[in-house]
Amino acid sequence: MDFGTDKIKRRLRESIALRNIALLYGEIAFIGILNGTIGTYLGIFAIRLGASNSLIGLMSSLPALITVLLMYPASQLVNLWKDKIEINKWTFLFTRILYLPLAFVPYFPQPALFILIIVTLLAIPATSANIAFNVMFIDLIPSYLRATILSNRNMLLMFIQTFTSTLVGYLLDRTKFPINFQVVMFIGFVASMMSLYLMTFLKPIRKFNKSERVSIDWKKIIFSIGTQFKDIINIFGEDQAFKKFQFATFIFYLGLYIPMPLFGIRMVRELHFSNFIIGLTSTSSGLAMALSYPFWNKLGKKIGVRNALFWSNIGIAFYPFIFIMLRRPTEIIALSALGGFFSAGFSIFMYMALLIFLPLEKRAEYLAINGIISNVSLTIGPIIGTQLSNIMGVSPIFFIGTAVRIIGTYLYLKSIPRERSV
């Protein structure tokens, strides 16, 4: 009798898991539309609305600062919330409802400033939402299927995002400004809500007791904003190797983010690229990234994580240097594809290198610290880049970005051990 009951429960869990998988594929398809609309063109929208270089930099920096401050409190809130699917729905609802005002931006007195306010406010619920989704995913899919589902979701996301951004770029050039961008922003909002709607049908593969109520100490969660930095200092004091690796991460990511806002600014204001051409740069980068993963996986097995990370970083390091030398659309599109190729290697081997330093009993804390460090770079990098561009012009900042990336690459080589397995 017990055996029969267990068999029925197992089949029920499998049927729920299959339903969850279908919903997750549909959900990520709508996220691909969101990324191909708002994710790709919001910055361009702000530039065409007259946003200053400094404001474009703040569009990256302020959300990153919010993430740095709220990452620890958000993780505690998610851990205490019993129903992970419920908190996922609420946090994503508060995040995505804020996409709607973007469609009405031109009607405000200072539209570019309004965009900055929206993206900053978005970061508050989004910090909890991103953590909640990762935790919720464990409750939705059996462990033996998770890697496959994640891989398939990423491939579907990349394909739909690439197709959407290309199509949207073509349509933007054939419609009057600013109504063209307003329609695109609204499409992104609708896609985000459709994604959220599909999430409402997700169910955990194992039941839990909803009657159990965990009291949430909001005061403790808020005060953890300050204590998180004390915890980071303590861990760095205890683990010098991890501290060196994180310093390399800070420098390399700083090099990534210093010129980041200026790529779009140069393509719009100096090179006068159409929206379609700008969309094609995103398309070529995404396709090259998706197609080059097998190459980097084979290379990593052949030469090791440390050396593979070095070569991917070198390619990324020289990207700004080459970018400032080129002017033709075909050249920039080809360079974007090359950048996507090296970015694929970086995404793999940066994570693999990080795993080397994670102690089994403190993996969550170390991963959180890595996220905080990269977001600190994202907070200050764009501000440095845009402020320096106001003084020196745009071109020198790309050379500075390349130099900082090369320094970060060298620090990675010094911090990652030669002979250690992950």
C-alpha positions in Angstrom: 0.0 0.0 0.0 2.8 2.4 0.9 4.6 1.5 -2.4 1.5 2.3 -4.4 1.0 5.6 -2.6 4.7 6.6 -3.2 4.3 5.8 -6.9 1.2 7.9 -7.2 3.0 10.8 -5.5 6.0 10.5 -7.7 3.8 10.5 -10.9 1.9 13.6 -9.5 5.2 15.4 -8.9 6.4 14.5 -12.5 3.1 15.8 -14.0 3.4 19.1 -12.0 7.0 19.4 -13.1 6.2 18.9 -16.8 3.5 21.6 -16.5 6.0 23.9 -14.8 8.5 23.3 -17.5 6.0 24.3 -20.2 5.0 27.4 -18.2 8.7 28.4 -17.7 9.4 28.1 -21.5 6.4 30.3 -22.2 7.4 32.8 -19.5 11.0 33.1 -20.8 9.6 33.6 -24.4 7.8 36.8 -23.2 11.0 37.9 -21.3 12.8 37.6 -24.7 10.3 40.1 -26.1 10.8 42.3 -23.0 14.6 42.3 -23.5 14.3 42.9 -27.2 12.1 46.0 -26.6 12.7 47.8 -23.3 16.0 46.0 -22.5 17.5 46.9 -25.9 16.1 50.3 -26.7 15.4 52.1 -23.4 18.8 53.7 -23.3 18.5 54.7 -27.0 15.1 56.2 -26.2 16.7 58.3 -23.4 19.5 59.5 -25.6 17.1 60.5 -28.4 15.0 62.4 -25.8 18.1 64.5 -25.0 19.5 62.7 -22.0 23.0 64.1 -21.0 26.0 61.8 -20.8 25.9 62.0 -17.0 22.2 61.0 -16.9 22.9 58.0 -19.1 25.6 56.9 -16.7 23.3 57.3 -13.8 20.7 55.0 -15.5 23.2 52.1 -14.9 24.8 53.4 -11.6 21.7 54.1 -9.5 20.0 50.7 -10.0 23.3 49.0 -9.2 23.7 51.1 -6.0 20.2 50.0 -5.0 21.1 46.4 -5.6 24.3 46.7 -3.5 22.3 48.1 -0.6 19.4 45.8 -0.7 20.9 42.4 -1.7 21.4 41.1 1.8 18.1 42.4 3.1 16.3 41.0 0.1 17.9 37.6 0.5 16.8 37.5 4.1 13.3 38.4 3.2 13.1 35.7 0.5 14.5 33.1 2.9 11.9 34.0 5.6 8.9 34.0 3.2 7.5 30.5 3.3 5.8 30.4 -0.1 8.5 31.2 -2.6 6.1 31.3 -5.5 4.0 33.9 -3.8 6.8 36.3 -3.0 8.1 35.8 -6.6 4.7 36.9 -8.0 4.5 40.0 -5.7 8.0 41.2 -6.3 7.8 40.8 -10.1 4.4 42.5 -10.1 5.8 45.6 -8.3 8.8 45.5 -10.7 6.9 45.1 -14.0 4.1 47.5 -13.3 6.7 50.2 -13.4 7.4 49.5 -17.1 4.0 51.0 -18.0 4.9 54.6 -17.3 7.8 54.3 -19.8 5.2 54.4 -22.6 4.1 57.9 -21.5 7.6 59.4 -20.9 7.4 62.1 -23.6 4.4 63.7 -21.9 6.5 64.6 -18.9 8.4 68.0 -18.6 11.8 66.3 -18.3 11.3 62.9 -20.0 14.9 61.6 -19.7 15.0 62.4 -16.0 11.7 60.5 -15.6 13.2 57.5 -17.2 16.1 57.6 -14.7 13.6 57.8 -11.8 11.7 54.8 -13.2 14.7 52.5 -13.6 16.0 53.4 -10.1 12.6 52.6 -8.6 12.5 49.3 -10.6 15.7 48.2 -8.8 14.0 48.1 -5.4 11.5 45.2 -6.1 13.8 43.7 -8.8 16.5 42.9 -6.3 14.1 40.7 -4.3 12.5 39.4 -7.5 15.7 38.1 -9.0 16.6 36.3 -5.7 13.1 34.9 -5.3 13.0 33.5 -8.8 16.3 31.6 -8.3 15.1 30.1 -5.0 11.6 29.4 -6.5 13.1 27.5 -9.4 14.4 24.8 -7.1 10.8 24.2 -5.9 9.5 23.8 -9.4 11.8 21.4 -11.2 13.4 18.1 -10.1 17.2 18.4 -9.6 18.0 16.1 -12.5 16.2 18.3 -15.0 17.3 21.8 -13.8 20.5 22.1 -15.9 18.7 21.1 -19.1 15.7 23.4 -18.4 18.0 26.4 -17.7 20.0 25.7 -20.8 16.9 25.5 -23.0 15.5 28.6 -21.4 18.6 30.6 -22.2 18.7 29.4 -25.8 15.0 30.3 -26.2 15.6 33.7 -24.5 18.5 34.5 -26.8 16.7 33.5 -30.0 13.5 35.5 -29.2 15.4 38.5 -27.9 17.6 38.6 -31.0 14.6 38.3 -33.4 12.6 40.9 -31.5 15.4 43.5 -31.3 16.1 43.2 -35.0 12.4 43.5 -36.0 11.8 46.4 -33.6 14.8 48.3 -34.9 13.5 47.9 -38.4 10.0 49.2 -37.4 11.4 52.1 -35.3 13.0 53.6 -38.4 9.7 53.5 -40.2 7.5 55.2 -37.6 7.4 58.8 -36.3 9.4 59.7 -33.1 8.5 59.5 -30.2 5.3 57.4 -30.8 7.5 54.6 -32.2 9.4 54.2 -29.0 6.3 54.6 -26.9 4.7 51.7 -28.7 7.9 49.6 -28.2 7.8 50.4 -24.4 4.2 49.4 -24.2 4.8 46.1 -26.0 7.6 45.4 -23.5 5.2 46.1 -20.6 2.5 43.8 -22.1 5.1 41.1 -22.6 6.3 41.4 -19.0 2.8 41.1 -17.7 2.1 38.0 -19.9 5.3 36.5 -18.4 3.9 37.2 -14.9 0.5 35.8 -15.8 2.1 32.5 -16.7 4.0 32.5 -13.4 0.6 32.5 -11.5 0.0 28.9 -12.7 3.3 27.5 -11.3 3.1 25.0 -8.5 5.7 23.5 -6.3 6.5 19.8 -6.9 6.3 19.2 -3.1 3.6 20.5 -0.9 4.4 22.6 2.1 2.3 23.7 5.1 0.9 27.1 4.3 -0.4 27.4 7.8 3.1 27.8 9.1 3.6 31.5 9.4 7.1 32.8 9.9 7.3 36.2 11.6 9.4 38.6 9.6 11.6 40.9 11.7 11.5 44.0 9.4 13.8 45.9 11.7 16.5 43.3 11.5 16.2 43.1 7.7 16.6 46.9 7.3 19.6 47.0 9.7 21.3 44.3 7.7 22.0 46.9 5.0 24.8 48.1 7.3 25.9 44.8 8.8 26.5 43.2 5.3 29.6 45.4 4.8 31.0 44.3 8.1 30.4 40.7 7.1 32.3 41.3 3.9 35.3 42.8 5.7 35.4 39.8 8.1 35.4 37.3 5.2 38.1 39.2 3.4 40.2 39.2 6.5 39.8 35.4 6.9 40.3 34.5 3.2 43.1 36.4 1.5 42.9 34.4 -1.7 39.2 35.3 -2.2 39.9 38.9 -1.4 42.5 39.1 -4.2 40.1 37.4 -6.6 37.4 39.9 -5.7 39.8 42.8 -6.1 40.6 41.6 -9.6 36.8 41.3 -10.2 36.3 44.9 -9.0 39.0 46.2 -11.4 38.0 44.2 -14.4 34.3 45.0 -14.0 35.2 48.7 -13.5 36.9 48.5 -16.9 33.8 47.0 -18.3 31.5 49.6 -17.0 33.5 52.9 -17.4 32.9 53.1 -21.2 29.5 51.2 -21.1 27.1 54.1 -21.5 29.3 55.7 -24.2 28.8 52.9 -26.8 25.2 53.9 -27.4 26.0 57.6 -27.1 28.7 57.4 -29.8 26.4 55.3 -32.1 23.6 57.8 -31.8 25.3 61.2 -31.6 28.6 60.8 -33.4 28.0 57.9 -35.9 24.2 58.7 -36.4 23.3 55.1 -36.7 19.6 54.2 -37.3 17.7 52.2 -34.7 17.8 49.2 -37.1 21.6 49.3 -37.2 21.8 49.6 -33.4 19.5 46.6 -33.1 21.7 44.6 -35.5 24.7 45.2 -33.2 22.7 43.6 -30.4 21.6 40.8 -32.7 25.1 40.0 -33.9 26.4 40.0 -30.4 23.7 37.7 -29.1 23.9 35.2 -32.0 27.7 35.0 -31.7 27.5 34.5 -28.0 24.9 31.7 -28.3 26.8 29.9 -31.1 30.3 30.1 -29.5 29.5 28.3 -26.2 30.5 24.9 -27.5 33.9 26.3 -28.6 34.7 27.8 -25.2 33.6 24.6 -23.4 36.0 22.6 -25.5 38.8 25.2 -25.0 38.3 25.2 -21.3 38.7 21.5 -21.1 41.9 21.7 -23.1 43.7 24.6 -21.5 42.0 25.0 -18.2 39.8 27.6 -16.5 42.6 30.1 -15.8 44.0 30.3 -19.3 40.6 30.2 -21.0 39.5 33.1 -18.8 42.7 35.0 -19.8 42.0 34.7 -23.5 38.3 35.7 -23.2 39.3 38.7 -21.1 41.9 39.8 -23.5 39.3 39.8 -26.3 36.9 41.8 -24.2 39.7 44.2 -23.0 40.5 45.3 -26.6 36.9 45.7 -27.6 36.6 49.5 -26.7 40.0 50.2 -28.3 38.9 48.7 -31.6 35.4 50.2 -31.3 36.7 53.8 -31.3 38.7 53.1 -34.4 35.7 52.0 -36.5 32.9 54.1 -38.0 31.0 52.0 -40.6 27.9 50.1 -39.6 29.2 46.8 -41.0 32.4 47.2 -39.0 30.6 47.9 -35.8 28.2 45.0 -36.3 31.1 42.6 -37.0 32.9 43.9 -33.9 29.8 43.3 -31.9 29.7 39.7 -33.0 33.4 39.4 -32.0 32.5 40.9 -28.6 29.7 38.4 -28.2 32.1 35.6 -29.0 34.6 36.6 -26.2 31.7 37.4 -23.8 30.5 33.8 -24.0 33.9 32.7 -22.8 33.9 35.2 -20.0 30.5 34.2 -18.7 31.5 30.6 -18.5 35.0 30.9 -17.0 34.4 33.8 -14.7 31.8 31.6 -13.0 34.1 28.5 -13.1 36.9 30.6 -11.6 34.6 31.9 -8.8 33.7 28.3 -7.9 37.4 27.6 -7.0 37.2 30.0 -4.1 33.8 29.0 -2.6 34.0 27.0 0.7 31.2 24.5 0.9 29.7 25.9 4.1 29.7 29.5 2.9 28.8 29.4 -0.8 25.8 31.6 -0.4 27.7 34.3 1.4 30.6 34.2 -1.1 28.2 34.4 -4.1 26.4 37.3 -2.5 29.8 39.1 -2.0 30.7 38.5 -5.6 27.4 40.1 -6.7 27.9 43.1 -4.4 31.5 43.7 -5.7 30.4 43.6 -9.4 27.5 45.9 -8.6 29.9 48.4 -6.8 31.8 48.5 -10.1 28.6 49.1 -12.0 27.7 51.8 -9.5 30.8 53.9 -10.0 32.1 52.9 -13.4 29.4 54.6 -15.6 29.7 57.7 -13.4 33.5 57.9 -13.9 33.1 57.3 -17.6 30.4 59.9 -18.3 32.0 62.5 -16.1 35.4 62.1 -17.7 33.7 62.3 -21.1 32.4 65.7 -20.2 36.0 66.8 -19.6 38.0 64.8 -22.1 35.5 63.9 -24.8 34.1 60.4 -25.5 37.1 58.9 -27.4 39.7 58.8 -24.6 37.3 57.0 -22.3 37.4 53.9 -24.5 41.2 53.8 -24.2 40.9 54.1 -20.4 38.4 51.3 -20.4 40.8 49.0 -22.4 43.7 49.9 -20.0 41.6 49.1 -16.9 40.4 45.8 -18.4 44.0 44.8 -19.2 45.0 45.5 -15.5 42.0 43.4 -14.3 43.0 40.6 -16.6 46.5 40.6 -15.1 45.1 40.6 -11.6 42.9 37.6 -12.5 46.0 35.7 -13.6 47.8 36.6 -10.4 44.8 35.6 -8.2 43.6 32.3 -9.8 45.8 29.3 -8.9 47.4 27.4 -11.8 46.6 23.9 -10.7 43.2 23.5 -9.0 40.1 21.8 -10.1 36.6 23.1 -9.6 
